[in-house]
Amino acid sequence: MMSIFRTVMGSDFDRLHPQLQRRFSVGLASGEACTGRGVMTRVWHGPAWVRPFLLLGATRNILLPRGGRNIPFTIENVPYADTFGRETVTFVRTFHFPGRAHRFDAQMVLGPHADRIVDYLGTHQHLASDLYFRAEPDGSLLVRSGEHRFREGPVDVRVPELLGATAEVRESYDDATDRFRIRVRVTNRRMGPLFGYEGSFTATYTDVRRCGVRPGLRPVREEPRV
């Protein structure tokens, strides 16, 4: 059994830097969880009128309403089987801004045709984004988002392009410093850049079968649809 990331990338997974291969091999088969700790040298958001939308999203641990420099950062990637039996990997990011921490939560599962990852955002999984993974020639990882959907009860609608955003994540490994480097940029096609962050971190691995999933990592509500 392979990780959901190796499954979706196929042979392209082998082109990743070995440290990225290990990090994205976390899963029920490996029995490993990964915790990254580091610093985001820059966290930014777009024009002032964007901030109310970021504040609204932050109430459900979606988006970041603040900017800053040299913000301590933690990311927790822990695999578990969700309520519906699907292998799920947490991407819970905590940004320790002065005076208050903000979380950006996501839970990733394999898409129904194993051609993409479905990224459930926030504490209640109301938003689902399709993610596409690709290895770059230098061994780094490029992740781009596709369609976004809003799901609540019987409602399942595509988020219009005017309201939605495109996320691009670039993650690499720096052999000189023994650190992962990450850059995230979220933009709207018409309104421009919304928010993003960049920085670096180190990673440690733990046996999830022994440690389990700590309270607070799983979402309040789980969405059955993919």
N, C-alpha and C positions, 0 to 999 in steps of 0.2 A: 504494500500500500504506500503510495506516494503522498507528499504534501499537496494541498490544493494548488499551491503556486507552481510546483513542478508539473502537476497534471495539466494546468492550463497553458504552460509555456512549452511543454514537450521538450524536444531536443535543444531548443533555444536556451533552456535553463542551464545547460552545460557550458554555455558561453559566458555566464556570469563569473565575476571574481569568486574564488573559493570561499571567502568570508561571506559574501552575499548569498552564495549557495547554502551555506550552513544556516544563515539567519532566516532564509525563506524556506528552509526545510522543517521549521517548527510545525508540529502537527501531532495528531493522535498516534501516528505510526512511529515517529521518532521519540515521542514521549517527552520532548523538550519544550520549554517555554523560554522566551528571550526577553530580557529587560535591558533597554538602552538608557543610559544616563549621560547627559552632556549639557551643552549650552547652545541656544539659538543666538547667533551673533546679531541677528536682525529679525524682528517680527513687525510686520507692517500691514496697514490697510489703506484702502483707496481714499477718495475725497470724503469730506465730512458727512455728506448726505448718505454715504454707505453705512456709517456707524449704526444708525437705528436698526437696520436689517441685521447687522452682526450682533447687536445686543439681543434682538429677538431670538436669533438662533442660539445664542449662548445660554438661554434659559433651558434648553434641552441638550446642552453639551454639543452643539453644532456651531462651528465658526468661532472666531476669536475677536472679541470686541476691542482689544487693546493692542497697542504697538509698543516696541521698546527695543533696547539693545542689551545683549549679553544676558538673556533670560534663561535661568536653569530649566532643564527640560528632562522629562522622563517619558519613555514609550514602553508599554507593556503588551507583548504579543504572546497570548496564552491560548492554547487550543482546548476546545471542549466540544461535546456533543450537545446541541441545543435541544429545546423542548420537542422538536420535530425530528430529532435523530440526525441532523446534518452536522458534519464537521464544521466547526466555526473557529476562527482565529481572531482574538481581540486586537484592535489597534487603538488602544486608549492612550492618548497623549495628554500630559499634564504640563502646563506652562506656569512656572512659579514667578509670576509678576510680583513686584513689590507690594506688599499688603494683602495680596489675594492670588490664589491659584485659579486658573481656568483650564477646564478639560475640553478636549475635542475627541469624542468617542466614535468609534466605528467597529463593526463586527463584519468579518468577511466570510463568505461561503462560496462554494463552487457553483457557477451558473448551470442551468439545466442541461445544456449541451456540452459542458466542459470546455467551452470556447472563451470564457470570460469569468471574472470574479464579480460577484454581486456584493456591493459594499453598502451595508445598512448603517445609516448615520443617526447618531443621537441616542438618547435614553429610551425612546419609544419606537425607534425604527420606522418613523413615518416617511423617511426619505430613503430611496434605494438608488444607487448609481452603478452602472456597468463600468468595470475597469478592465483595461487591456494592458498586458505586461509584455515588455520587449527588452531583450538584451542588446546593449549598444556595443559597437566594435571595441571599445576600451574596457569592456567587462562590467560597465555600470548598468543600472536598471532604470528603464524609463516606463512610467505608468501614466496612462492618459485615461480620462473619464469619457464615457459615452452618454447614453440616454439616462435621464433622471426620471424617477417616478415618485408620486405621492400616494401613499397607501394608508387608509384609515377605515376600518370596518369594511363595508362593501365598495368603498371608493378606491379605484386604482386608475390613476390618470397620469399621462405623461406631462412633465413640467414643461411649459412652453419655453422656447429658446430665449425669449425676451426676459424671462424671470430666472432661468437656469444659469449655470456657470460651468465652465470647463476647468478641470483640475489637471495639472501636470506635475508629476513628482519625479525627481531625479535623485537616485541614491547610488553612491559609489563607496569604494573602500580605499583609503589613503594608506599605502604601505609604509610611507615615511613616518607617519604619526600613529599608526595602528588605531585609526579611528574611522568610523563610518561618517560620510558627509551626505547631507540631504538638503535639497532645495525644493520648496513647494510654492506653486503659483496658481491662484484661482482667479479666473477672469470671466467676464461676461462679454459676449460678442459685441454688444452695442454700447455697454456702459464702461467697458475697459476693466483694468485691474481692480479686484475686490479686496483680496488679502493674500498674505503669504508669509513664509519664514524660511530661513536658511541657517545652517550651523553644522555641528558635528557631535558625535557621541561614541561611547564605548558600549560594548554589549557583554552581558553575562548570561549564562544558560543554567536552567534548573530543571530538575526532574518533576514534570507536572503530575505524574502519577503518584508521587510522594507528597508534593506540596499542594496540589489541587488548585482551584481557581479562587482567588481571594474575594471576599464579599465586596460588592460594589463594581466589579468589572463587567458582569453580565448586565444587559439592559433591563429596564423595568418591564418592557413589553417586547415580545418577539413576534415578528411578522412571518406567517407561513408561506407567503408567495415569493417566488423568485422570478 
